[in-house]
């Protein structure tokens, strides 16, 4: 792989990692279907490329090809790990939070009776 393609793959790997760990779960929570999520994914990808690509090229300028390849592999491994463990953990957390708020006792209004606290 030539250097330019390697830098593109490096940028895409980090972009995918941010998408999978930060944004995709929010869209899943909003119950968007796959087509809607893909539309948002493409829009977000275009936004980050326009915003970050020049900066990214400067950031990786001093990295070796081996370092770039190692980072790409680490991103892919982290994405795979996140996808296999997060859905059950995330669903469990959401279920706990939802139950906690459903069962939360309603606060009763108390009168002050003119005393200072």
LINBEL-V778830 format. One record per residue. N is the residue number from 1. RES is the residue in one letter. SS is DSSP state (alpha for helix, beta for strand, coil for the rest). Layout:
n: [N N]
res: [RES RES]
ss: [SS SS]
//
This chain:
n: [1 2 3 4 5 6 7 8 9 10 11 12 13 14 15 16 17 18 19 20 21 22 23 24 25 26 27 28 29 30 31 32 33 34 35 36 37 38 39 40 41 42 43 44 45 46 47 48 49 50 51 52 53 54 55 56 57 58 59 60 61 62 63 64 65 66 67 68 69 70 71 72 73 74 75 76 77 78 79 80 81 82 83 84 85 86 87 88 89 90 91 92 93 94 95 96 97 98 99 100 101 102 103 104 105 106 107 108 109 110 111 112 113 114 115 116 117]
res: [X X X X X X X X X X X X X X X X X X X X X X X X X X X X X X X X X X X X X X X X X X X X X X X X X X X X X X X X X X X X X X X X X X X X X X X X X X X X X X X X X X X X X X X X X X X X X X X X X X X X X X X X X X X X X X X X X X X X X]
ss: [coil coil alpha alpha alpha alpha alpha alpha alpha alpha alpha alpha alpha alpha alpha alpha alpha alpha alpha alpha alpha alpha alpha alpha alpha alpha alpha alpha alpha coil coil coil coil alpha alpha alpha alpha alpha alpha alpha alpha alpha alpha alpha alpha alpha alpha alpha alpha alpha alpha alpha alpha alpha alpha alpha alpha alpha alpha alpha coil coil coil coil alpha alpha alpha alpha alpha alpha alpha alpha alpha alpha alpha alpha alpha alpha alpha alpha alpha alpha alpha alpha alpha alpha alpha alpha alpha alpha alpha alpha alpha alpha alpha alpha alpha alpha alpha alpha alpha alpha coil coil coil coil coil coil coil coil coil coil coil coil coil coil coil]
//
